[in-house]
Amino acid sequence: MAVKIIESCVNCFACEPVCPSKAIYEAKPHFLVDAKKCTECEGDFPVHQCASICPIEGAILDSLGVAFNPPGSLTGIPPEKMAEAMAELQSH
């Protein structure tokens, strides 16, 4: 079992130093997780350290592919409102 960092990662470097198993590494175009090293913080912390510090919604997924910080969870903006705002910005 391992977490996964996906393409919405912006390489902010927040997660890499907090990983207790040193499973996170810099790659192009975003950070990745070495599944062989990732322990999902079991035995070290009650929560996944990478996900607890990640400022990007949906960038880190659990072993089932579910985002730890789903859209709207960090900003408080409902996903449908964000989509409307982005469409408005792109129309100008």
Backbone bond lengths (Angstrom), bond angles and torsions (degrees), N, CA, C in turn:
res aa  C-N    CA-C-N  psi(-1)  N-CA   C-N-CA  omega(-1)  CA-C   N-CA-C  phi
1 M - - - 1.447 - - 1.530 107.70 -
2 A 1.308 114.90 140.48 1.458 120.11 179.85 1.514 109.44 -157.96
3 V 1.315 115.30 153.17 1.455 119.80 172.65 1.523 107.56 -80.65
4 K 1.337 115.87 167.02 1.457 120.97 179.98 1.519 108.57 -135.54
5 I 1.315 116.18 136.01 1.458 121.63 174.52 1.526 106.71 -102.85
6 I 1.334 115.95 129.60 1.469 119.88 -175.77 1.533 111.80 -108.69
7 E 1.330 114.73 -179.54 1.463 121.56 -171.13 1.523 115.90 -61.43
8 S 1.311 119.52 -14.36 1.461 119.58 177.15 1.530 112.11 -75.67
9 C 1.329 117.50 -7.80 1.467 122.59 174.33 1.529 108.99 -58.98
10 V 1.331 116.25 136.86 1.467 120.96 -178.94 1.530 112.53 -107.94
11 N 1.328 116.98 15.22 1.474 121.47 179.96 1.526 112.78 54.97
12 C 1.313 116.64 48.52 1.465 120.34 -178.93 1.526 112.60 -81.40
13 F 1.321 117.39 -10.10 1.465 124.51 178.46 1.530 113.86 71.91
14 A 1.316 119.88 11.29 1.467 121.21 -179.67 1.523 111.80 -70.11
15 C 1.316 117.85 -40.57 1.457 121.27 -172.53 1.526 114.52 -79.56
16 E 1.298 116.92 -36.47 1.466 120.89 -172.03 1.533 113.58 -55.78
17 P 1.329 119.54 -48.69 1.468 117.99 -177.79 1.529 115.50 -72.50
18 V 1.343 118.13 -16.85 1.472 119.64 -178.13 1.521 113.38 -92.89
19 C 1.316 118.07 -4.78 1.462 121.03 -178.62 1.531 109.50 -73.53
20 P 1.348 117.73 115.79 1.464 119.82 -176.78 1.526 114.00 -68.93
21 S 1.330 116.99 -21.20 1.467 119.54 -178.99 1.531 112.73 -102.16
22 K 1.338 115.93 4.49 1.477 121.47 179.32 1.524 111.54 55.76
23 A 1.337 116.29 37.80 1.460 121.68 -177.63 1.525 112.86 -87.75
24 I 1.316 117.92 -14.94 1.459 121.60 -177.11 1.521 109.12 -93.51
25 Y 1.333 114.79 132.60 1.462 118.99 179.82 1.527 110.57 -140.34
26 E 1.321 114.29 154.04 1.458 120.58 -179.47 1.523 109.73 -77.94
27 A 1.293 115.33 133.22 1.466 122.28 177.35 1.518 107.07 -145.18
28 K 1.292 116.01 175.07 1.454 119.09 177.52 1.515 107.67 -105.52
29 P 1.287 120.05 137.53 1.460 127.48 0.92 1.532 113.74 -91.66
30 H 1.336 118.92 2.71 1.468 120.73 -179.20 1.528 109.44 -149.91
31 F 1.339 116.00 171.12 1.453 120.58 177.52 1.521 110.57 -63.57
32 L 1.322 115.81 153.57 1.458 122.15 178.03 1.520 109.26 -131.58
33 V 1.330 116.29 168.49 1.458 122.40 178.77 1.523 108.36 -119.40
34 D 1.319 115.55 129.20 1.466 120.87 174.08 1.524 106.47 -79.39
35 A 1.324 116.08 106.68 1.467 121.45 -175.57 1.525 112.62 -60.96
36 K 1.319 117.19 -27.43 1.468 120.51 179.76 1.522 111.90 -72.14
37 K 1.333 117.14 -25.02 1.464 121.29 -179.68 1.530 113.66 -96.75
38 C 1.329 116.97 -26.70 1.465 121.29 -174.30 1.528 111.29 -66.55
39 T 1.309 115.55 125.56 1.468 122.03 177.99 1.521 111.88 -106.22
40 E 1.341 116.49 2.20 1.463 122.59 -173.55 1.523 110.43 55.62
41 C 1.316 115.76 28.80 1.470 124.95 177.27 1.525 113.73 64.04
42 E 1.339 117.68 11.32 1.464 120.46 178.91 1.524 109.75 -61.18
43 G 1.317 115.33 130.90 1.452 121.16 -179.93 1.512 113.87 85.86
44 D 1.333 117.05 -13.78 1.462 120.87 179.82 1.527 112.53 -108.37
45 F 1.338 116.10 -45.35 1.461 121.37 -176.21 1.528 109.99 -142.78
46 P 1.338 117.32 152.94 1.468 119.74 179.32 1.532 112.97 -75.91
47 V 1.337 117.55 -16.80 1.470 122.06 178.26 1.518 109.11 -130.31
48 H 1.315 116.43 157.53 1.461 121.95 177.61 1.528 108.80 -68.02
49 Q 1.303 116.71 117.55 1.451 121.18 -175.45 1.527 112.59 -64.19
50 C 1.315 117.99 -39.27 1.463 120.88 179.96 1.525 110.60 -61.22
51 A 1.323 116.64 -46.68 1.460 121.36 -178.07 1.521 111.60 -70.40
52 S 1.318 117.28 -32.25 1.462 119.57 -178.12 1.518 112.44 -69.37
53 I 1.323 117.83 -22.23 1.466 120.81 -178.27 1.523 112.81 -107.96
54 C 1.315 118.38 -13.03 1.467 122.09 -175.96 1.531 111.21 -65.68
55 P 1.347 117.64 125.63 1.463 120.73 -179.96 1.532 114.41 -88.48
56 I 1.334 117.01 2.34 1.463 120.85 -175.64 1.532 110.41 -109.36
57 E 1.316 115.56 121.02 1.458 119.97 179.55 1.528 110.47 -64.78
58 G 1.321 116.06 131.64 1.450 121.86 174.52 1.517 116.26 77.01
59 A 1.326 118.87 7.01 1.470 120.91 -176.82 1.515 113.41 -80.55
60 I 1.326 117.66 -23.17 1.467 120.75 -178.52 1.526 108.63 -121.66
61 L 1.332 114.50 126.84 1.462 121.08 -177.76 1.522 110.47 -110.34
62 D 1.325 116.09 149.05 1.462 119.56 175.05 1.529 109.18 -78.21
63 S 1.309 117.48 -178.71 1.461 121.42 -176.09 1.530 113.16 -65.67
64 L 1.332 117.00 -14.03 1.470 120.99 177.16 1.530 112.17 -96.96
65 G 1.348 116.61 -0.84 1.460 120.78 179.58 1.511 114.43 88.52
66 V 1.327 117.38 13.51 1.463 122.08 179.50 1.526 109.22 -95.62
67 A 1.328 116.77 132.62 1.465 121.68 -178.90 1.521 111.06 -66.51
68 F 1.340 115.63 133.59 1.456 119.91 175.38 1.520 110.68 -67.81
69 N 1.304 117.01 -40.93 1.462 122.63 178.93 1.530 107.62 -115.98
70 P 1.333 117.34 81.80 1.464 119.85 -175.82 1.529 112.16 -65.42
71 P 1.336 117.21 162.16 1.463 120.73 179.56 1.526 111.83 -50.33
72 G 1.312 115.16 130.09 1.461 122.14 179.44 1.513 114.28 93.60
73 S 1.322 118.21 -15.77 1.465 120.59 -175.29 1.519 113.44 -72.43
74 L 1.308 118.35 -30.22 1.465 120.82 -178.89 1.527 112.16 -96.91
75 T 1.324 116.43 -34.81 1.464 120.16 -177.44 1.515 113.08 -90.68
76 G 1.330 116.75 -24.44 1.458 120.39 -175.07 1.519 112.29 80.13
77 I 1.351 116.28 4.17 1.461 120.93 179.24 1.531 108.24 -93.73
78 P 1.333 117.33 120.38 1.466 119.15 178.58 1.533 110.32 -58.21
79 P 1.336 117.88 140.80 1.468 120.89 -177.81 1.530 114.49 -51.94
80 E 1.337 117.18 -37.98 1.464 118.96 -179.26 1.530 111.74 -67.80
81 K 1.333 117.33 -35.07 1.469 120.95 176.75 1.522 110.43 -69.09
82 M 1.332 117.38 -37.97 1.455 121.10 177.66 1.519 110.02 -64.54
83 A 1.328 117.41 -41.38 1.466 121.41 178.63 1.530 110.46 -62.11
84 E 1.332 117.16 -41.31 1.467 121.21 177.71 1.525 110.70 -62.45
85 A 1.317 116.14 -44.87 1.466 120.50 -179.02 1.519 111.17 -64.71
86 M 1.323 117.37 -41.59 1.459 121.13 179.30 1.524 110.62 -65.77
87 A 1.325 117.87 -39.61 1.459 121.24 177.89 1.521 110.45 -63.59
88 E 1.321 116.53 -40.78 1.450 121.48 177.79 1.528 111.28 -62.61
89 L 1.310 116.65 -43.81 1.468 120.74 178.59 1.521 111.50 -63.17
90 Q 1.315 116.83 -41.22 1.459 120.91 -177.70 1.519 112.88 -73.56
91 S 1.318 117.27 -19.60 1.462 120.28 -179.39 1.528 112.06 -80.04
92 H 1.312 117.48 -13.50 1.482 120.58 -178.74 1.482 112.17 -98.28
